[in-house]
Amino acid sequence: ARWREKHKQSNNSKPPSAEDKQDKPMQKQREKHKDKKEEEEESLTLPFASIEFKTSWEKWLKYRKEIKKPITPTMAETQLKNLEGMGEKRAIAMIENTIGKGWQGLREENEQPQSNQPQTPKFRFATA
């Protein structure tokens, strides 16, 4: 009992366990991977210099991470090229629309997600 009291007073932290020792290399590897990802994201050149577009693009990347479908560097490059071709206002509207609807891919307001279900007619025929 005296040893416990003395040990608690002199050293409040536990000695490192085998799990802690094994976790350190993994932690370094995760940090290295994270740094590499951030570097790749920063290397992309945005097609528009405005703060509005940059904010929308960052929101898009954050949204994709939140739904656990992050944008790969190749996807980002292709999406930015496509957005550049449509103009800044349309690109921002597309990003905002996609996030607002909870879709995974970029779509404009008038586009509907493809579905395997046959579309129902918008009108009915009169029957006698």
KANORZI-V878768 format. One record per backbone hydrogen bond with DSSP energy under -0.5 kcal/mol. NH is the residue of the N-H (numbers start at 1). CO is the residue of the C=O. Records with the same first field share a line. If there is no record, write none. Layout:
NH=CO / CO
//
This chain:
5=1
6=2
7=3
8=4
9=5
10=6
11=7
21=17
22=18
23=19
24=20
25=21
26=22
27=23
28=24
29=25
30=26
31=27
32=28
33=29
34=30
35=31
36=32
37=33
38=34
39=35
40=36
41=37
42=38
43=39
44=40 / 41
46=44
54=50
55=51
56=52
57=53
58=54
59=55
60=56
61=57
62=58
63=59
64=60
65=61
66=62
67=63
68=65
69=64
76=72
77=73
78=74
79=75
80=76
81=77
82=78
83=79
84=80
85=81
86=82 / 83
87=83 / 84
91=87
92=88
93=89
94=90
95=91
96=92
97=93
98=94
99=95
100=96
101=97
102=98 / 99
103=98
107=94
111=108
//
